[in-house]
Amino acid sequence: MYSQLGAKRCVVKSQILAGGRGKGGGVKIVETLDEVKSYTSEIIGSHLTTAQTGKKGIKVNKVLIEEAINIEKELYLAISIDRSATKITVISSTGGGTEIEEVSSKTPDKIFKEQINPILGIRDFQARQIALNLNLTGSLLTKASNLFKNLFKIFIENDCSLLEINPLALTPEEEIIALDIKMDIDDNALFRHKEFQEIHNLSEDKSAEKMASEAGLSYIGLEGNIGCLVNGAGLAMATMDIIKLHGGSPANFLDVGGDAPVERVTTAFEIIFTDPKVEGVLVNIFGGIMKCDVIAGGIIQAIEKVKIKVPLVVRLEGTNVKIARKILDNPSLNIIFADSMKDASKKIIKAINDRK
């Protein structure tokens, strides 16, 4: 690969699903074949730790080797969805090459936003305005405008929720090059993109989100310490809200769905406990299609399989709730029962605090 590039200087990049690779030692400039062999043998098979991977890091299974580019200036460009404005937003900055959050905090005047109507798409005048915001003129303005329109097309055609280029490089030869690109694809649209499914399946991603997806569960990890297992997205969000209202902090959003079998409920508990921050779990079930006794069976199986050692508060209402309570009414299970969402949130917060 190195010899095929025919370049004197190349960049070897570790291919993991996380940012911050450069600071973590996952990107290296090389000038000889021996350097390529030395670095790749060192990095492939190792675990790369960055600000986004956690302490365990992520195993590097492959690298990308590409020609090193002489950079005159680094810019930033991202396309994302602004849900509050119901538009697609192009974010640009003259402060490329660093974390955009840092630029936004220290020099907010360097951040520009252009809102795009998703029906009309990006217009020529908008593409030019983005280029002008980046102080591009002459031939670079034309090249950049065309690049921005093509990137927007890529964003739409691939069902992206984010397309980020950092850095967007200007070269001494007056070329504009997207040197590093991050794309987030809407999981719900993956069925339309078989090529991305293959990449995802072959990746090193062993995250809770991926485990949940494979099990047919909706899971989003958060920063708190209270694990939540709920049926229904609306009830799940309401549960998180009431936990926050009473001074707690949810560790996740987890919707087991309306017809989850016992095995899926058990898997839901396993996913919750992949998060080391979890100090207690709140189960909040309103049994309609989802029967309370099925949840109870899943709780029993999870206690046996996962060995739950943190406070477990259970609030059940609806179909087969009496059967469920009989199943769980065993002092050895150490389950704390709650009569309402308010009662449940207060009890899980108190139980966690009492252990400290």
C-alpha positions in Angstrom: 0.0 0.0 0.0 2.8 2.5 0.9 4.7 1.8 -2.3 1.5 2.1 -4.4 0.9 5.6 -3.1 4.2 6.8 -4.5 4.5 9.5 -1.9 7.5 10.4 0.2 5.5 11.1 3.3 2.4 9.2 4.3 0.0 9.2 7.2 -1.0 6.0 9.0 -4.4 6.2 10.7 -5.8 3.7 13.1 -9.4 2.8 12.1 -11.6 2.8 15.2 -15.1 4.2 15.8 -13.9 7.0 18.0 -12.5 10.5 17.7 -9.3 11.9 19.2 -7.1 9.4 17.6 -4.2 11.9 16.9 -3.9 12.8 20.6 -4.2 9.1 21.6 -1.3 8.1 19.4 -3.4 6.5 16.7 -2.1 8.7 13.8 1.5 8.8 12.7 3.4 10.5 9.8 5.9 8.1 8.2 8.6 8.6 5.6 9.9 5.1 4.9 8.5 1.6 4.4 10.4 0.4 7.6 8.6 3.1 9.6 5.2 1.9 8.2 6.0 -1.7 9.1 7.2 -0.7 12.6 4.2 1.4 13.4 1.5 -0.9 12.0 3.0 -3.9 13.8 2.9 -1.9 17.0 -0.6 -0.4 16.7 -2.6 -3.3 15.0 -3.9 -5.6 17.7 -3.4 -3.0 20.5 -6.1 -1.1 22.3 -6.2 2.6 21.5 -7.4 4.9 24.2 -8.8 8.4 23.4 -11.1 10.9 25.1 -14.0 9.1 23.5 -13.2 5.4 24.1 -13.2 5.1 27.9 -10.3 3.6 29.9 -10.4 0.2 28.2 -9.9 1.7 24.8 -10.8 0.1 21.5 -8.9 -2.6 19.7 -7.3 -1.6 16.4 -7.9 -4.1 13.7 -6.9 -2.1 10.6 -5.2 1.1 9.5 -5.6 3.5 6.7 -2.5 4.7 4.8 -2.8 7.9 2.8 -0.6 10.6 1.3 0.5 13.3 3.7 -0.8 16.7 2.6 1.0 20.0 3.0 -1.5 22.2 4.9 -1.5 26.0 4.7 -4.7 26.5 6.7 -7.1 24.3 8.6 -10.9 25.0 8.5 -13.9 23.2 10.0 -17.2 22.2 8.4 -20.1 20.1 9.6 -23.6 19.3 8.5 -26.1 18.3 11.1 -29.9 18.3 11.8 -31.3 21.2 13.8 -34.5 19.7 15.2 -35.7 22.9 16.9 -35.5 24.8 13.6 -36.6 21.7 11.6 -33.8 22.5 9.2 -30.4 21.1 8.2 -27.6 23.3 9.5 -24.2 23.8 8.0 -21.7 24.8 10.7 -18.4 26.3 9.6 -15.4 27.8 11.3 -12.0 29.2 10.5 -10.7 27.4 13.6 -10.2 24.0 12.2 -7.9 21.2 13.5 -9.1 21.5 17.1 -12.2 20.4 19.0 -15.1 22.5 17.8 -16.5 22.8 21.3 -13.2 24.5 22.4 -13.5 26.9 19.5 -17.1 27.7 20.3 -16.2 28.3 24.0 -13.1 30.5 23.4 -13.8 32.2 20.1 -17.6 32.0 19.3 -17.1 34.7 16.7 -15.4 32.1 14.6 -18.5 29.9 14.4 -20.9 30.4 11.5 -24.2 28.6 10.9 -26.2 28.4 7.7 -29.7 26.8 7.8 -30.8 24.8 4.8 -34.4 23.9 3.9 -34.4 20.1 3.6 -36.9 20.3 0.8 -35.1 22.9 -1.4 -31.6 21.7 -0.5 -28.5 23.9 -0.5 -28.7 26.8 -2.9 -25.8 28.3 -4.8 -25.9 31.5 -2.8 -25.8 29.6 0.4 -22.8 27.5 -0.6 -21.0 30.8 -1.6 -22.0 32.4 1.7 -20.5 29.5 3.6 -17.3 29.9 1.6 -17.2 33.6 2.3 -17.7 33.0 6.0 -14.4 31.0 5.8 -12.7 34.0 4.1 -12.4 32.1 0.8 -12.1 34.1 -2.4 -11.2 33.7 -6.1 -10.8 30.1 -7.3 -11.0 28.7 -3.8 -14.5 30.2 -3.4 -15.7 28.4 -6.5 -14.0 25.1 -5.5 -15.3 25.3 -1.9 -18.9 26.1 -3.1 -18.9 23.0 -5.3 -17.5 20.9 -2.5 -20.1 22.1 0.0 -22.9 21.2 -2.5 -21.5 17.7 -3.0 -21.1 17.2 0.7 -24.7 18.2 1.3 -25.7 15.7 -1.4 -23.7 13.0 0.4 -25.4 13.9 3.7 -28.9 13.5 2.2 -28.3 10.4 0.1 -26.7 8.5 3.0 -29.3 9.4 5.6 -26.7 11.1 7.8 -27.4 12.7 11.1 -23.9 14.3 11.1 -21.2 14.8 8.5 -18.1 16.5 10.0 -14.9 17.5 8.3 -12.0 18.5 10.6 -9.8 19.6 9.2 -11.0 21.0 5.9 -7.5 21.8 4.5 -6.3 24.6 2.3 -3.1 23.7 0.4 -0.3 25.9 -0.9 -1.5 24.9 -4.4 -4.9 26.5 -3.7 -6.8 23.3 -3.3 -9.4 22.5 -0.7 -9.4 19.0 0.7 -11.5 17.1 3.2 -8.8 15.5 5.2 -10.7 13.8 7.9 -14.4 13.0 7.7 -16.8 11.6 10.3 -20.2 10.4 9.3 -23.0 9.3 11.6 -25.7 7.3 9.8 -29.3 7.2 11.2 -29.6 3.6 12.5 -33.2 3.5 11.4 -32.0 4.0 7.8 -29.3 1.3 7.8 -31.6 -1.1 5.9 -31.2 1.1 2.9 -27.4 1.0 3.0 -26.1 -2.5 2.9 -22.5 -1.3 2.5 -22.7 0.5 5.9 -24.3 -2.6 7.5 -21.3 -4.7 6.5 -18.8 -2.1 7.8 -20.8 -1.9 11.1 -21.0 -5.7 11.5 -17.3 -6.1 10.9 -16.3 -3.3 13.2 -14.9 -3.5 16.7 -18.1 -1.9 18.1 -19.2 -3.9 21.1 -21.1 -1.0 22.7 -24.3 -1.3 24.7 -26.1 0.5 21.8 -25.1 -2.2 19.4 -26.0 -5.0 21.8 -29.4 -3.3 22.2 -29.9 -3.0 18.5 -29.2 -6.7 17.9 -31.7 -7.5 20.7 -34.4 -5.3 19.3 -34.2 -2.8 22.2 -34.0 1.0 22.1 -31.1 2.1 24.3 -29.2 5.4 24.7 -26.4 5.7 27.3 -26.4 8.8 29.5 -24.2 10.3 32.2 -26.1 9.4 35.4 -26.1 6.5 37.9 -29.7 5.2 37.8 -30.4 2.5 35.3 -33.9 2.7 33.7 -35.9 -0.2 32.3 -39.2 1.0 30.9 -41.7 0.0 28.2 -42.7 2.7 25.8 -40.6 5.7 24.7 -43.0 8.2 26.2 -43.0 6.5 29.6 -39.2 6.1 29.4 -38.8 9.9 28.9 -41.3 10.7 31.6 -39.4 8.3 34.0 -36.1 10.1 33.3 -37.8 13.5 33.8 -39.2 12.5 37.2 -35.8 11.1 38.3 -34.2 14.4 37.5 -37.1 16.3 39.2 -36.3 14.5 42.5 -32.6 15.1 42.3 -31.4 11.9 40.6 -29.6 11.3 37.3 -30.6 8.6 34.8 -27.9 6.4 33.3 -29.8 5.5 30.2 -32.9 5.6 28.1 -34.1 2.0 27.6 -37.4 1.0 26.0 -38.0 -2.8 26.0 -41.0 -2.4 23.7 -44.5 -3.6 23.9 -44.1 -7.4 23.5 -40.7 -8.3 24.9 -40.2 -11.9 25.9 -38.4 -12.9 29.1 -35.1 -13.3 27.3 -35.2 -9.7 26.0 -35.9 -8.4 29.4 -32.9 -10.3 30.8 -30.8 -8.9 28.0 -32.0 -5.4 28.9 -30.6 -5.8 32.4 -27.3 -7.1 31.0 -27.1 -4.0 28.8 -27.8 -1.7 31.7 -25.0 -3.3 33.7 -22.4 -2.8 30.9 -22.3 0.7 32.3 -20.0 0.8 35.4 -21.7 4.0 36.6 -25.0 2.3 37.4 -25.6 2.3 41.2 -29.2 1.3 41.1 -32.0 0.3 38.7 -35.6 1.6 38.3 -38.0 -0.7 36.5 -41.2 1.2 35.5 -43.7 -0.9 33.5 -47.3 -0.1 32.5 -48.7 -3.4 31.2 -50.8 -3.1 28.1 -49.5 -5.3 25.4 -46.4 -5.9 27.6 -47.6 -8.2 30.4 -46.3 -7.5 33.9 -45.7 -11.2 34.6 -43.3 -11.4 31.6 -41.3 -8.5 33.1 -41.3 -10.3 36.4 -40.0 -13.4 34.8 -37.2 -11.4 33.2 -36.3 -9.8 36.5 -36.0 -13.2 38.2 -33.9 -14.5 35.3 -31.7 -11.4 35.3 -31.1 -11.6 39.1 -29.9 -15.1 38.6 -27.8 -14.4 35.5 -26.5 -10.9 36.1 -26.2 -11.2 39.9 -27.7 -7.8 40.6 -26.0 -6.3 43.6 -27.4 -2.8 43.5 -30.8 -1.5 44.7 -33.6 -2.5 42.4 -36.9 -0.6 42.6 -39.9 -2.0 40.6 -43.1 -0.2 39.8 -45.7 -2.3 37.9 -49.2 -1.4 36.8 -51.6 -3.0 34.3 -52.0 -6.4 32.7 -51.3 -9.4 35.1 -49.8 -7.0 37.7 -51.1 -9.3 40.6 -49.4 -12.3 39.1 -46.2 -10.3 38.7 -46.2 -9.2 42.3 -46.7 -12.8 43.5 -43.7 -13.9 41.3 -41.5 -11.1 42.8 -42.8 -11.3 46.4 -39.7 -13.1 47.7 -37.6 -11.4 50.4 -34.4 -13.0 49.1 -34.7 -11.0 45.9 -34.3 -7.7 47.7 -36.7 -5.9 45.5 -38.1 -2.5 46.6 -41.7 -2.1 45.4 -43.2 1.3 44.5 -46.8 2.4 44.0 -46.2 5.3 41.6 -43.6 6.9 39.4 -43.0 9.6 42.0 -42.7 6.9 44.7 -40.3 4.9 42.6 -38.0 7.8 41.8 -37.8 8.8 45.4 -37.1 5.2 46.6 -34.3 4.5 44.1 -32.5 7.8 44.9 -32.8 7.1 48.6 -31.6 3.5 48.2 -28.5 4.6 46.4 -27.8 7.4 48.8 -28.2 5.0 51.8 -25.4 2.8 50.4 -22.9 5.7 50.3 
